[in-house]
Amino acid sequence: MQTIFRGKHFIDLEDFTKEEVDTMIDVSMDLKKKFAMGVATPYLQNQTTFLIFFEQSTRTRNSMEAGLAQLGGHAGFLDGSTMQVSHGETEKDTAIILSRFGHGIACRYCNWGIGNKYLREMAKYATVPIMNLQCDLYHPMQGLADLMTMKEKIGDLKRVKVSIIWAYAESHKKPISVPVTQLLLFPRYGMDVVLAHPKGWELPDWVIEKARANAAKYGGTVTVTNNEEEAYEGAHIVIPKNWGSWVNDQTGLTTTGASKVVDDKLMAQRSWKCTEAKMATADKDVMYMHALPADRNNEVENSVIDGPHSIVYDEAENRLHTAKGVMTLLMGGR
């Protein structure tokens, strides 16, 4: 177990060793047990974290706010549109000043080509941990919660077939950060990972290369296919979720973008939907996961997401416990 986390930035899980990720999961599990028993966990008493959001949020904002309150601290919500950054204040100035006001800074900024750079720039100047609440490339809080949920449900994840599957949606052009994070993380636990998507919705080549390197190191595999049936067949876990096409429309990958969501290219892929018929080709105990919110009846049939194979609410709850785990280690550890 690793114990030295205090002051580190949390932007990409690739910045942490597997042993460090294991420690995050262990601490999150312990906090979850204490939460269930009503045991107080005032590990961050009187500490303040500033939550900067450039996009909407339900699970991420509330898991951070509730989590810090349960740790004895206080979260300050900041809407990017009402901050001075909207008038041009730099990442450097924001990071330095908020560092002097409190003990942590967390940020969600998903605009393609901007978000991760913004977080990295703040990290250069911040004297407190910078925590990524989702950017254009990574969503490490979601990745941790997904991993924790899998470990709870299955235990040893080696040779577990998990399929990350593109799904049709009309709600908005979602960032690639969730599938990128999952594709990089899951092979580190020896899983057989299948990435399935229509042509035109590829993830960047460097992501595939790094994922395959992780698989080679830890005994997993990574398969990339345009065949949806291959992804469902015999799968132990399926994660059908939409992401935008950074190849076709790089300006559209933002949860607040004004660019057109539904076009002819997207409409041609309406068949990429999680259905009971497709789930029936997977393992008999297959589990359905989704980071939420799901675009119901587009990404997935209600009978699947509300059915016996769905573990989306357990997955969502673990966003609270992993958020608490990360904050406890980065803000209160050695």
N, C-alpha and C positions, 0 to 999 in steps of 0.2 A: 504493500500500500504506500502510495506517495502522500506526503503530508505538507509539502511546501507549495502553497498556492497563492498566498496573500500578495495582492498587488498585481497579479497577472491579468492580462487582457483576455477576454473571451470572445474572439471574433470568428474563429474557424476551429473545429474539432481536430483538424489536421495539425494544429499548433501544439497539441497535447499528445503525449505518449499513450499507448493503449493502457498502461498501468494507471496513468492519471485519469483517463476516462473511466476505468474500473472504479477508482476511488470516488469519482463524482456519483456514479451509480450507487455505490455502497452507502455514501452519506445520504443520498436521496431516499434510499430504502429505509434507512434508520429514521429519517425525519417523517416518512410516511407512517411508520409504526407508531411513533410518538403522537402524530396527529390523530391517528385512530384511537389511541388510548387517552387523549386529552392531556397529554404531558406537555407542559410549557417548554418552549425552546427559545429563550431570550438570548440567542447567540450574537445578535447584532443590535443590542439595546442602544437606543438613542442615535442610531446611525441613519443617514439619509442617502437615498439614491434618486437621481433625477432620470425620469423616463421621457425620452424625446421621441415623439411619433410624427412621422411625415405621412403616414397612412393609417387607415382604420384598423382597429383591433378589438377582439373580444377576449380570447383565451390568453394571449400574450400580456396584454395590459393588466388584466385582472389577476392572473397568476403571479405577476410581479408585485402588484399592489397588496394583494392578500398575503402573499408569501412574506414580504418584508414586514408587514404588520404582525404576522405570527412569529417572526424572529425578533420582535421588539423594536423594529425601526419604523421609518416613515418613507413613503415614496411620493415624490413630487411629479405630477403629470405635466408635461410640456408639449403643446401642440406646435409642430414646426411652423405652421402658417401664421402663428401669433407670436413667434419668437423674432428676435432681431436678425436671425439668419435670413428671414424673408426680405430683409432690407440690405442683405449683403454681408452681414457679420461672418467672419471666417471661422472655420473649424478650430483653428488654433486658439482664437480668443474665447470661443465658447467653452472649449475643453479646459483651458487654464482657469477661467473664472468659476465654472461649476465645480472644478476640483477643489477650489478653496472654500466653496460653500458646503460641501458634503463629503461623502465617502465612496460614491460610485456613480457612474453615468451609463445608462443603457439607452440604446437607440434602435429604432426601426426606420430604415430608409431603403426602399426597394427599387428606386429608379435605375434602369439599366445603365451601366457604365458610370454610375455616380455613387450609389449607396456604399459599396465596400470601400471605395476610395475615401469617402467621407469618414467612415469609421477608422480606417487606418491612419488618416491624417490627425484625427482627434487623439488617437493612441500615442502619437509622437510627442504630444505636449501634455497630456493628462497626467496627473500625479495620483490618480485613483484608477481602479479597474474600469475599462471600457467594455461593455457587454453588448453583444450583437443580438438584437431582438428580431432580426431578419433583414437581410440586405439583398442586393440583386444576385449574389452568388451563393450565400450560405444562410441556413437557419439552424444553428447549433442547438438552441433550446429545444426545438422540435425533434431533432435527431436524437438527443439524449432521452427525451420522453418516449420516443418510439423504441429505442434500445431497451430501456427499463421495462416497458410493457412486454416486449418479447421475452426478456429474461424471466419475468414473473410468470408468464403463461407457459413457457417451454423449458427454461433452464439452459442447458448446454445448447448453443445455437449452431454448432458445427454441422455442416451438410444440410442445414435447414434451407429449403428452397423458398426464397422470398422474391416476389415479382413486383417490380416497380413499373406500372403500366400507365401510359398516357390515356386520359379519358376526355371525352367531348364535354365542353361546358360553354355556356353563353353569358355567365355572370360578369366576368372581367378578365383581362389578360393577366394571368397569374405569373409571378416570377418563376425562374427555374431553380430557385434556392432550395426548395424542399427535396426534389429528386436528386439534385447534385449532392446535398448533404448525405442523403441515404445511400447513394451509390458509393460514396467515398468511405462511409462508416461501416456498413454491414459486412463488406469483405474482411474487415479487420477482426471479425469474430467467426471466421471460417464458414460463412454462409455461401450458398450457391445463389448468386444474385442474377436475376434476369431483368434486363431493361428492355421494354417493348414500347414502340411508338410508331406512328405513321411516318412516312418519309416527309421531311420538312420540319420535324419536331425533334431533331437530334440535339443531344447535349454536346458541349464543346469537346473537341478531341482531347484536350489536356485533362479533362475530367475522366474520360474513359481510360486514358493511359495511367493516370494516378490510381484509379480504382483497380485496374488489373495488376498494378504493382503491389497494392495492398493485399489483393487476393493471393498473389504468388508468395508473399511474405508470411501470411497467416493461414494458408491452406484452404482458402475459399476459391470460388470461380466467379467470373463475370461474363455473361452472355448478352450480346446486344442483337435485337431482332426487330423486324417489322411485322412479325407474325404474332398476333394477339393470342391465338390458340395455344401456341408454344408456351407462352407465359403462364396461362392458367393451368395447363395440364400438370397434374400432380403437385401443384404448389401447396406449401404449408401456410404461407402468408401471402396475401395479395394486397397491393396498395395502388388501386386505380385512381389516379388524380390528374387533373388537367395542369398543363403548364403552357405558357405562351411560346410562340415560335420566334426565338431570337434570330434565327436564320432569315426568316421572311420579313420580320417587322421588329427591329431592335428598339425602335422608339416606343413600341406598344407595351413593353414589359414593365408595367407599373400598375398598382392597384387603384390609382386615381387618374390614369391616362385618359385622354379624350379621344384617342384614335378608335376607329371602329372595331368592335369586338367580334361580331359575326360577319364573316365574308364567305365567298364561294369555296375557298380552300378549306376553311374550317367546316363548313356545312357538309363537305364531301366525306368527312370523317365521323358522321353521326353514329355509325355502327360501333365505334369504340366506347362502349358503355358496359358497366359491370352489371350482369344479369344473373338470375338464378340458374339459367341454362349453362352459362360459362362457369359459374361457381361449382356446378355439379361435376365438372371435369377435373377439378382440383382434388387435393387430398380430402378424405371424408371429414377430417377435423380442421379443414382450412379456416383461417381467421382473416376477416376483412378489416383493414385499417385505413384511416384517412385522417389527415391533419385537421380537417374541418376549417371553414364551413364547406360542406359538400353541396354541389349543384344538383340537388335531388331531381331524379327523373331525366337528367342529362348525363351526368357522370355515373350515376348508379340508380338502380331500381329501389324504391322504398322498401320492398320486401327483403332486399339484401342488407341495406344499412340498418334496418330495424329488426333484422332476423337473428337467428341463433348463432350465426358465424361472426357477427359484428362485435368488435371490441373497441369501437371508436370512443365510447364514453370513459372507459378505463384509460385509454390512451390520452384523452383530453385531461382527465384528472391528474395524470402524472406530469402534466405541464407545471402544476403547482409545486409538486415535490421536487422536481428537478431544478426548477427556478430557485427554490430555497436552498437546494444543495450547492448550486453554483455560487450563489451570493454568500452563503456561509463560508465556503472555502476561499473565495477570492477576497472577501471583505473582513473575514474574521479568523481565518486560519493563520498558521505560523508565517 
